[in-house]
Each structure stands twice: as C-alpha cells, then as structure tokens.
Amino acid sequence: MNRIVNDLIEQADKWSCEEYNYKKTGYTREQLYSQKLAELIVLECIKMVENEAAQYAAPTWAVELMGDMCEHFGVTE
C-alpha cells in the first residue's frame, strides 16, 4: 500500500481507539474504524479535487462537486 493509504489507516485506527475507549457511542470499535476510514478517504479525494481546482482557477463546477461529495457521503470538511 502507498504511504497515504497507510497514514489514513493509522489515523482511523487511532481515532477509533480513542473514540471507543472514551465515549460510549453504541458502536463497536470496528464500526467506528470503518466509518472514520471511509470519511478520511472521501476527504482525501476532495483534497485532490481542491488542489486541481486551485491550479486551474477553480471552475464553479469543481467547487460544487466538492460540496456535493461531502453532502453525499455525510462528511464535513
């Protein structure tokens, strides 16, 4: 796996451990981990679109796409 994927896995693992140990959410640690990993992947994709849009004077559709992606996946930037 590449470095970015490994970083996202580590972040999700750390976050899910802390969340599971310190908050009673009703979710298993595995559910928290999966949820966070998916969120981090979506945010990483949005970051790529954002970087490309910044290079090419951010067409309106690119900005709208980032918002749509966040809304679709229920992710907040």
N, CA, C and O atoms as CSV, one atom per row, in Angstrom:
chain,resi,resn,atom,element,x,y,z
A,1,MET,N,N,0.838,-1.187,0.000
A,1,MET,CA,C,0.000,0.000,0.000
A,1,MET,C,C,0.874,1.238,0.000
A,1,MET,O,O,2.020,1.207,0.448
A,2,ASN,N,N,0.325,2.312,-0.501
A,2,ASN,CA,C,1.138,3.517,-0.525
A,2,ASN,C,C,1.090,4.256,0.813
A,2,ASN,O,O,0.285,3.942,1.690
A,3,ARG,N,N,1.952,5.221,0.940
A,3,ARG,CA,C,2.105,5.957,2.185
A,3,ARG,C,C,0.817,6.661,2.618
A,3,ARG,O,O,0.484,6.676,3.803
A,4,ILE,N,N,0.099,7.239,1.665
A,4,ILE,CA,C,-1.132,7.957,2.006
A,4,ILE,C,C,-2.159,7.006,2.600
A,4,ILE,O,O,-2.782,7.324,3.613
A,5,VAL,N,N,-2.343,5.859,1.991
A,5,VAL,CA,C,-3.302,4.879,2.498
A,5,VAL,C,C,-2.885,4.420,3.889
A,5,VAL,O,O,-3.726,4.312,4.782
A,6,ASN,N,N,-1.610,4.150,4.082
A,6,ASN,CA,C,-1.130,3.739,5.401
A,6,ASN,C,C,-1.379,4.825,6.446
A,6,ASN,O,O,-1.762,4.521,7.576
A,7,ASP,N,N,-1.165,6.076,6.079
A,7,ASP,CA,C,-1.422,7.188,7.004
A,7,ASP,C,C,-2.900,7.254,7.379
A,7,ASP,O,O,-3.240,7.462,8.543
A,8,LEU,N,N,-3.773,7.076,6.392
A,8,LEU,CA,C,-5.207,7.122,6.664
A,8,LEU,C,C,-5.629,5.966,7.572
A,8,LEU,O,O,-6.459,6.145,8.463
A,9,ILE,N,N,-5.064,4.796,7.349
A,9,ILE,CA,C,-5.358,3.634,8.192
A,9,ILE,C,C,-4.925,3.910,9.629
A,9,ILE,O,O,-5.665,3.625,10.571
A,10,GLU,N,N,-3.732,4.463,9.793
A,10,GLU,CA,C,-3.235,4.783,11.142
A,10,GLU,C,C,-4.118,5.816,11.831
A,10,GLU,O,O,-4.437,5.680,13.012
A,11,GLN,N,N,-4.510,6.850,11.088
A,11,GLN,CA,C,-5.372,7.883,11.664
A,11,GLN,C,C,-6.717,7.306,12.105
A,11,GLN,O,O,-7.206,7.606,13.194
A,12,ALA,N,N,-7.301,6.483,11.255
A,12,ALA,CA,C,-8.595,5.872,11.570
A,12,ALA,C,C,-8.479,4.950,12.764
A,12,ALA,O,O,-9.367,4.917,13.615
A,13,ASP,N,N,-7.392,4.201,12.835
A,13,ASP,CA,C,-7.175,3.283,13.947
A,13,ASP,C,C,-7.036,4.049,15.260
A,13,ASP,O,O,-7.668,3.701,16.258
A,14,LYS,N,N,-6.213,5.083,15.255
A,14,LYS,CA,C,-6.006,5.884,16.465
A,14,LYS,C,C,-7.308,6.541,16.905
A,14,LYS,O,O,-7.671,6.489,18.080
A,15,TRP,N,N,-8.008,7.160,15.958
A,15,TRP,CA,C,-9.262,7.848,16.279
A,15,TRP,C,C,-10.285,6.876,16.840
A,15,TRP,O,O,-10.941,7.174,17.838
A,16,SER,N,N,-10.431,5.708,16.206
A,16,SER,CA,C,-11.450,4.749,16.650
A,16,SER,C,C,-11.144,4.195,18.029
A,16,SER,O,O,-12.062,3.945,18.809
A,17,CYS,N,N,-9.868,3.998,18.344
A,17,CYS,CA,C,-9.494,3.538,19.690
A,17,CYS,C,C,-9.872,4.584,20.733
A,17,CYS,O,O,-10.473,4.262,21.758
A,18,GLU,N,N,-9.519,5.830,20.466
A,18,GLU,CA,C,-9.827,6.907,21.410
A,18,GLU,C,C,-11.333,7.069,21.570
A,18,GLU,O,O,-11.831,7.194,22.688
A,19,GLU,N,N,-12.045,7.067,20.472
A,19,GLU,CA,C,-13.492,7.256,20.486
A,19,GLU,C,C,-14.169,6.111,21.239
A,19,GLU,O,O,-15.088,6.341,22.026
A,20,TYR,N,N,-13.718,4.887,21.000
A,20,TYR,CA,C,-14.325,3.720,21.631
A,20,TYR,C,C,-14.022,3.681,23.120
A,20,TYR,O,O,-14.883,3.319,23.922
A,21,ASN,N,N,-12.803,4.052,23.491
A,21,ASN,CA,C,-12.398,3.980,24.885
A,21,ASN,C,C,-12.962,5.104,25.752
A,21,ASN,O,O,-13.182,4.914,26.948
A,22,TYR,N,N,-13.195,6.264,25.160
A,22,TYR,CA,C,-13.565,7.423,25.976
A,22,TYR,C,C,-15.007,7.873,25.806
A,22,TYR,O,O,-15.489,8.685,26.596
A,23,LYS,N,N,-15.699,7.375,24.812
A,23,LYS,CA,C,-17.093,7.757,24.607
A,23,LYS,C,C,-17.922,6.506,24.402
A,23,LYS,O,O,-17.492,5.569,23.731
A,24,LYS,N,N,-19.076,6.494,24.964
A,24,LYS,CA,C,-19.985,5.368,24.760
A,24,LYS,C,C,-20.942,5.740,23.631
A,24,LYS,O,O,-21.959,6.395,23.859
A,25,THR,N,N,-20.611,5.323,22.431
A,25,THR,CA,C,-21.377,5.717,21.248
A,25,THR,C,C,-22.408,4.673,20.833
A,25,THR,O,O,-23.317,4.980,20.062
A,26,GLY,N,N,-22.283,3.465,21.321
A,26,GLY,CA,C,-23.171,2.394,20.889
A,26,GLY,C,C,-22.648,1.638,19.680
A,26,GLY,O,O,-23.271,0.680,19.222
A,27,TYR,N,N,-21.502,2.069,19.163
A,27,TYR,CA,C,-20.888,1.395,18.019
A,27,TYR,C,C,-19.719,0.546,18.489
A,27,TYR,O,O,-19.107,0.823,19.520
A,28,THR,N,N,-19.419,-0.488,17.721
A,28,THR,CA,C,-18.222,-1.270,18.024
A,28,THR,C,C,-17.010,-0.477,17.542
A,28,THR,O,O,-17.144,0.460,16.755
A,29,ARG,N,N,-15.850,-0.855,18.013
A,29,ARG,CA,C,-14.629,-0.187,17.575
A,29,ARG,C,C,-14.435,-0.373,16.072
A,29,ARG,O,O,-13.996,0.545,15.379
A,30,GLU,N,N,-14.763,-1.562,15.575
A,30,GLU,CA,C,-14.627,-1.839,14.144
A,30,GLU,C,C,-15.548,-0.941,13.306
A,30,GLU,O,O,-15.164,-0.483,12.230
A,31,GLN,N,N,-16.750,-0.698,13.802
A,31,GLN,CA,C,-17.671,0.188,13.094
A,31,GLN,C,C,-17.126,1.618,13.075
A,31,GLN,O,O,-17.180,2.299,12.051
A,32,LEU,N,N,-16.606,2.059,14.209
A,32,LEU,CA,C,-16.018,3.396,14.289
A,32,LEU,C,C,-14.825,3.517,13.345
A,32,LEU,O,O,-14.666,4.527,12.660
A,33,TYR,N,N,-13.991,2.485,13.315
A,33,TYR,CA,C,-12.814,2.475,12.447
A,33,TYR,C,C,-13.234,2.572,10.975
A,33,TYR,O,O,-12.704,3.394,10.228
A,34,SER,N,N,-14.184,1.733,10.568
A,34,SER,CA,C,-14.634,1.723,9.175
A,34,SER,C,C,-15.227,3.062,8.783
A,34,SER,O,O,-14.966,3.575,7.695
A,35,GLN,N,N,-16.022,3.619,9.671
A,35,GLN,CA,C,-16.651,4.911,9.425
A,35,GLN,C,C,-15.603,6.008,9.240
A,35,GLN,O,O,-15.691,6.812,8.313
A,36,LYS,N,N,-14.623,6.030,10.122
A,36,LYS,CA,C,-13.590,7.065,10.061
A,36,LYS,C,C,-12.709,6.879,8.831
A,36,LYS,O,O,-12.365,7.858,8.170
A,37,LEU,N,N,-12.340,5.647,8.515
A,37,LEU,CA,C,-11.501,5.400,7.344
A,37,LEU,C,C,-12.215,5.868,6.076
A,37,LEU,O,O,-11.607,6.511,5.220
A,38,ALA,N,N,-13.489,5.549,5.959
A,38,ALA,CA,C,-14.255,5.993,4.788
A,38,ALA,C,C,-14.285,7.516,4.725
A,38,ALA,O,O,-14.112,8.097,3.654
A,39,GLU,N,N,-14.504,8.161,5.860
A,39,GLU,CA,C,-14.524,9.628,5.909
A,39,GLU,C,C,-13.182,10.210,5.475
A,39,GLU,O,O,-13.137,11.174,4.711
A,40,LEU,N,N,-12.108,9.633,5.954
A,40,LEU,CA,C,-10.772,10.134,5.605
A,40,LEU,C,C,-10.476,9.944,4.114
A,40,LEU,O,O,-9.841,10.797,3.495
A,41,ILE,N,N,-10.926,8.845,3.549
A,41,ILE,CA,C,-10.719,8.605,2.119
A,41,ILE,C,C,-11.490,9.637,1.294
A,41,ILE,O,O,-10.957,10.183,0.329
A,42,VAL,N,N,-12.731,9.901,1.667
A,42,VAL,CA,C,-13.527,10.901,0.958
A,42,VAL,C,C,-12.854,12.266,1.058
A,42,VAL,O,O,-12.751,12.982,0.062
A,43,LEU,N,N,-12.396,12.628,2.259
A,43,LEU,CA,C,-11.729,13.921,2.434
A,43,LEU,C,C,-10.450,14.015,1.609
A,43,LEU,O,O,-10.127,15.080,1.083
A,44,GLU,N,N,-9.731,12.917,1.495
A,44,GLU,CA,C,-8.506,12.898,0.678
A,44,GLU,C,C,-8.854,13.110,-0.800
A,44,GLU,O,O,-8.142,13.821,-1.509
A,45,CYS,N,N,-9.932,12.501,-1.258
A,45,CYS,CA,C,-10.379,12.702,-2.644
A,45,CYS,C,C,-10.788,14.152,-2.870
A,45,CYS,O,O,-10.463,14.738,-3.902
A,46,ILE,N,N,-11.490,14.721,-1.918
A,46,ILE,CA,C,-11.908,16.118,-2.025
A,46,ILE,C,C,-10.693,17.029,-2.063
A,46,ILE,O,O,-10.671,18.012,-2.803
A,47,LYS,N,N,-9.687,16.704,-1.270
A,47,LYS,CA,C,-8.453,17.491,-1.257
A,47,LYS,C,C,-7.787,17.470,-2.637
A,47,LYS,O,O,-7.245,18.482,-3.083
A,48,MET,N,N,-7.829,16.316,-3.307
A,48,MET,CA,C,-7.246,16.221,-4.651
A,48,MET,C,C,-7.990,17.117,-5.632
A,48,MET,O,O,-7.371,17.816,-6.434
A,49,VAL,N,N,-9.315,17.097,-5.568
A,49,VAL,CA,C,-10.111,17.957,-6.446
A,49,VAL,C,C,-9.809,19.419,-6.137
A,49,VAL,O,O,-9.652,20.238,-7.042
A,50,GLU,N,N,-9.731,19.730,-4.858
A,50,GLU,CA,C,-9.441,21.096,-4.422
A,50,GLU,C,C,-8.089,21.572,-4.951
A,50,GLU,O,O,-7.973,22.696,-5.440
A,51,ASN,N,N,-7.074,20.725,-4.853
A,51,ASN,CA,C,-5.743,21.081,-5.345
A,51,ASN,C,C,-5.744,21.300,-6.856
A,51,ASN,O,O,-5.133,22.248,-7.349
A,52,GLU,N,N,-6.419,20.434,-7.583
A,52,GLU,CA,C,-6.503,20.591,-9.033
A,52,GLU,C,C,-7.264,21.860,-9.395
A,52,GLU,O,O,-6.866,22.596,-10.298
A,53,ALA,N,N,-8.353,22.108,-8.690
A,53,ALA,CA,C,-9.161,23.304,-8.960
A,53,ALA,C,C,-8.352,24.569,-8.704
A,53,ALA,O,O,-8.478,25.548,-9.440
A,54,ALA,N,N,-7.535,24.553,-7.679
A,54,ALA,CA,C,-6.708,25.722,-7.346
A,54,ALA,C,C,-5.690,25.990,-8.454
A,54,ALA,O,O,-5.381,27.146,-8.742
A,55,GLN,N,N,-5.176,24.951,-9.065
A,55,GLN,CA,C,-4.191,25.109,-10.138
A,55,GLN,C,C,-4.807,25.692,-11.405
A,55,GLN,O,O,-4.139,26.384,-12.173
A,56,TYR,N,N,-6.079,25.404,-11.609
A,56,TYR,CA,C,-6.717,25.803,-12.861
A,56,TYR,C,C,-7.850,26.801,-12.641
A,56,TYR,O,O,-8.882,26.730,-13.308
A,57,ALA,N,N,-7.661,27.713,-11.725
A,57,ALA,CA,C,-8.608,28.806,-11.460
A,57,ALA,C,C,-9.994,28.336,-11.038
A,57,ALA,O,O,-10.988,28.988,-11.356
A,58,ALA,N,N,-10.075,27.243,-10.344
A,58,ALA,CA,C,-11.294,26.701,-9.730
A,58,ALA,C,C,-12.598,26.977,-10.474
A,58,ALA,O,O,-13.349,27.882,-10.109
A,59,PRO,N,N,-12.860,26.198,-11.510
A,59,PRO,CA,C,-14.158,26.367,-12.153
A,59,PRO,C,C,-15.278,26.108,-11.149
A,59,PRO,O,O,-15.115,25.327,-10.212
A,60,THR,N,N,-16.391,26.758,-11.350
A,60,THR,CA,C,-17.521,26.652,-10.424
A,60,THR,C,C,-17.931,25.212,-10.176
A,60,THR,O,O,-18.253,24.843,-9.047
A,61,TRP,N,N,-17.921,24.392,-11.227
A,61,TRP,CA,C,-18.351,23.005,-11.065
A,61,TRP,C,C,-17.466,22.235,-10.097
A,61,TRP,O,O,-17.949,21.335,-9.411
A,62,ALA,N,N,-16.172,22.571,-10.025
A,62,ALA,CA,C,-15.261,21.865,-9.125
A,62,ALA,C,C,-15.606,22.176,-7.673
A,62,ALA,O,O,-15.610,21.282,-6.826
A,63,VAL,N,N,-15.891,23.422,-7.389
A,63,VAL,CA,C,-16.269,23.822,-6.031
A,63,VAL,C,C,-17.593,23.158,-5.648
A,63,VAL,O,O,-17.744,22.664,-4.530
A,64,GLU,N,N,-18.532,23.148,-6.565
A,64,GLU,CA,C,-19.819,22.499,-6.314
A,64,GLU,C,C,-19.654,20.992,-6.115
A,64,GLU,O,O,-20.320,20.392,-5.271
A,65,LEU,N,N,-18.771,20.395,-6.893
A,65,LEU,CA,C,-18.515,18.960,-6.774
A,65,LEU,C,C,-17.990,18.613,-5.383
A,65,LEU,O,O,-18.412,17.620,-4.790
A,66,MET,N,N,-17.078,19.421,-4.864
A,66,MET,CA,C,-16.539,19.148,-3.518
A,66,MET,C,C,-17.655,19.195,-2.476
A,66,MET,O,O,-17.723,18.332,-1.601
A,67,GLY,N,N,-18.516,20.183,-2.567
A,67,GLY,CA,C,-19.645,20.279,-1.641
A,67,GLY,C,C,-20.606,19.113,-1.798
A,67,GLY,O,O,-21.092,18.561,-0.811
A,68,ASP,N,N,-20.875,18.742,-3.041
A,68,ASP,CA,C,-21.765,17.613,-3.307
A,68,ASP,C,C,-21.197,16.306,-2.746
A,68,ASP,O,O,-21.931,15.489,-2.190
A,69,MET,N,N,-19.898,16.123,-2.895
A,69,MET,CA,C,-19.259,14.907,-2.378
A,69,MET,C,C,-19.385,14.846,-0.857
A,69,MET,O,O,-19.712,13.798,-0.301
A,70,CYS,N,N,-19.131,15.951,-0.196
A,70,CYS,CA,C,-19.264,15.997,1.268
A,70,CYS,C,C,-20.687,15.662,1.685
A,70,CYS,O,O,-20.912,14.858,2.590
A,71,GLU,N,N,-21.636,16.285,1.017
A,71,GLU,CA,C,-23.039,16.057,1.361
A,71,GLU,C,C,-23.442,14.613,1.085
A,71,GLU,O,O,-24.111,13.982,1.904
A,72,HIS,N,N,-23.038,14.098,-0.057
A,72,HIS,CA,C,-23.399,12.734,-0.445
A,72,HIS,C,C,-22.911,11.702,0.571
A,72,HIS,O,O,-23.632,10.765,0.914
A,73,PHE,N,N,-21.682,11.885,1.046
A,73,PHE,CA,C,-21.089,10.929,1.972
A,73,PHE,C,C,-21.282,11.319,3.439
A,73,PHE,O,O,-20.861,10.587,4.334
A,74,GLY,N,N,-21.917,12.467,3.690
A,74,GLY,CA,C,-22.148,12.906,5.060
A,74,GLY,C,C,-20.883,13.267,5.793
A,74,GLY,O,O,-20.748,13.011,6.990
A,75,VAL,N,N,-19.952,13.867,5.068
A,75,VAL,CA,C,-18.651,14.221,5.624
A,75,VAL,C,C,-18.561,15.731,5.745
A,75,VAL,O,O,-18.994,16.461,4.854
A,76,THR,N,N,-17.999,16.194,6.848
A,76,THR,CA,C,-17.764,17.639,6.990
A,76,THR,C,C,-16.284,17.898,6.836
A,76,THR,O,O,-15.450,17.161,7.364
A,77,GLU,N,N,-15.966,18.952,6.108
A,77,GLU,CA,C,-14.549,19.276,5.862
A,77,GLU,C,C,-13.913,19.863,7.080
A,77,GLU,O,O,-12.728,20.194,7.058
